[in-house]
């Protein structure tokens, strides 16, 4: 999010340069992606929804720089006014809905101050009436929507589920088909707005608009997120709803918005606030013991209290070195003692935490023999003169095509990045042939490579993945399998644990072996009478497809823990 | 001209049909279609022809050209198929032979893995690898990343097509981090835990010089009574000094990862400019190297460990990127594309 510095200075006392401010923020609060004289771009995280607003950032800056915010929380006051017609179909959709009717407005360009604030924040100025909702969203984090009152049937705003098959043309001109999983703001006839995501074209503020219905809601974050994902449509508003918003903040934002419309000559003529408008106070018990144990440093109680207080928390001393900490309404990300401890820790300063080695402890043993075996085998193969290659876990289209590979048993990716990542490899050697061909094109005439890695295949209910060893040898001779076999024998003889006791085995070849390998130069490899792999010359048909002129021998076998 | 074309066709058809191997066919192909091949240069003579002659010769020429191309291709297939038939006459003949002298190489990542594994084995860490194809539960749910939570957007995930499997759609995926090893180990309930994994992960990411959909991660997880952030600090410095030199040291910044609380980003003092600021550290004197934190109580809970009794720490980073920095490797694709010129340098 881009945070306008001049705007920020209206909200909090800052005596630091943008660079100094960025440094403090990134070490105590949140990453800063870009620092310019006009704005800071914050690297927003998925927990700190409160920082999706200028006021939230101002509060944070005040806390971490020991400064003061310059704004007050205005409450919404109005005399006796008629009610706008508002309905909430189900509290699950939005626990509150506020609608104000404001008249006497005239559409025009925004003043230069507003335009600059929007520009610094990376948002285009539309017109004065629309800009107010965007300025409020930026300052408070609460998205609002203003409808042209004339276009709203019976001047009624209903929060309801969309009906299956219902459609709406959104502000970007696209027709959006809705389902009963989507929330809409609707009038008595039609949906007006894909709730929390984008307004409808029909009720957009136009040049002729003089009366608006200003709406504020707290849409269900999960529902907004699902709709946004399904429609492939996310907006500044949907982002904020997804993080979660508060009632207290909604009321402040709503009050400020009405004031801004009044500053344009507008007159509030009707209003209605539906639902329980109070955020329930939340509190968490923090113990000194847990704090010290998790951080590994002792922070004096007074300091803990002062850090928390500056961040808007209210720690109240409780028995046995603990506090009952009331949380600020705007910190929805805090729900556990550990969350509060993080607040204390970052205010204390992570740089003050001194390293401490782990205590000597008896750790339950995890069998390491297979990991060691894999490494030893690699070293043996290397010592025999082979070079280790690691290839992607996928079959490229080149490999699939050149081998005319049967994809039936391959594990398939549901959402591949491209056709190159659509199928997982079920053997290692095809990728090694591809590697050999590439290196031959680069001028290599002797190829002696191996890979130890996982292959993937279907199983009954869960795909299987197993380690394999594959060796590919092209040594210029017309029967490279001879040398390959020697290499393998030698590497195996070096393995002290004798984990791999492979022998040439008999048995009938299947379709696969007949297709890919030399009709005579092939042998299964057996371990304890079980076939665990094979040794073969790749059928010339396939090396021809890769443009490889010489004979190529391969070995592949299972490696089991 | 017509006769000339017919003769050409006949001559070459015979030659093609008599060709016994691919080399001969390649030669014939060049004689016909090469830069100065007979078919290539012939149309230059068409200028001399009358309009009527052109009407006959044009289509004939094209026909003959196609026919010749086709018969070369057919003969190629025939020659190949015949050579394939001859393979049956060859033997396996596994007799003792000499192994040629070559200098072998371990992949750079294997060498680095060994270095790091040895380093942490000294502190009592043990390896524990988890599956690449993983359940949503271990990759996300148990790690405090619930469905429909915005933090899911932090991982662009490749999902397995479950059409032929007895698994609900979107329940199986290619793991996006090595962190799936924690819940898989933690649920065994054998504490204290001091484990590590250096293994392959996947993301939905287009490949370029800096990014790849397939990459390595190294991660440690420690669970026990009284495991602290001070321990995390110690282990960070321990690793950084060992792999980047004595001058290296760590700095923590607040960072959000759903599976840790507190969560920190770890910067390393830039060893390339001694903290003065350079291109590698974007002038800041520090470069981001890892993500870490204290294991989130929800993760402990999800795996059956009591967060009141246990605390834990975790630390993870991308070894590929460090190798790129250490060895000035400009393109991440070198790691998995098998370029021997590259692999034999190390």
Interface residues (C-beta under 8 A of the other chain):
Chain A: X26 X27 X28 X29 X30 X31 X45 X46 X47 X48 X221 X222 X225 X226 X242 X243 X293 X294 X295 X296 X297 X336 X338 X339 X341 X342 X345 X346 X350 X351 X353 X354 X355 X356 X357 X358 X359 X361 X363 X364 X365 X366 X368 X371 X375 X378 X379 X381 X382 X383 X384 X385 X386 X387 X388 X389 X390 X391 X392 X393 X394 X411 X412 X413 X414 X415 X416 X417 X418 X421 X424 X431 X432 X434 X435 X438 X439 X442 X444 X446 X447 X448 X449 X453 X454 X456 X458 X460 X461 X462 X463 X465 X475 X479 X481 X482 X483 X485 X486 X487 X490 X504 X518 X519 X520 X521 X522 X523 X539 X540 X541 X544
Chain B: X80 X83 X84 X87 X88 X90 X91 X92 X93 X94 X95 X96 X97 X98 X99 X100 X101 X102 X103 X104 X105 X106 X107 X109 X110 X114 X117 X123 X124 X126 X127 X128 X129 X131 X132 X133 X135 X148 X149 X150 X151 X153 X154 X158 X159 X160 X161 X162 X163 X164 X165 X166 X167 X169 X170 X172 X174 X185 X190 X191 X192 X193 X194 X195 X200 X202 X204 X205 X206 X213 X214 X222 X224 X226 X227 X228 X229 X230 X231 X233 X234 X235 X236 X237 X238 X251 X252 X253 X254 X255 X256 X258 X261 X262 X263 X264 X265 X294 X296 X297 X298 X311 X335 X336 X337 X338 X339 X340 X341 X343 X344
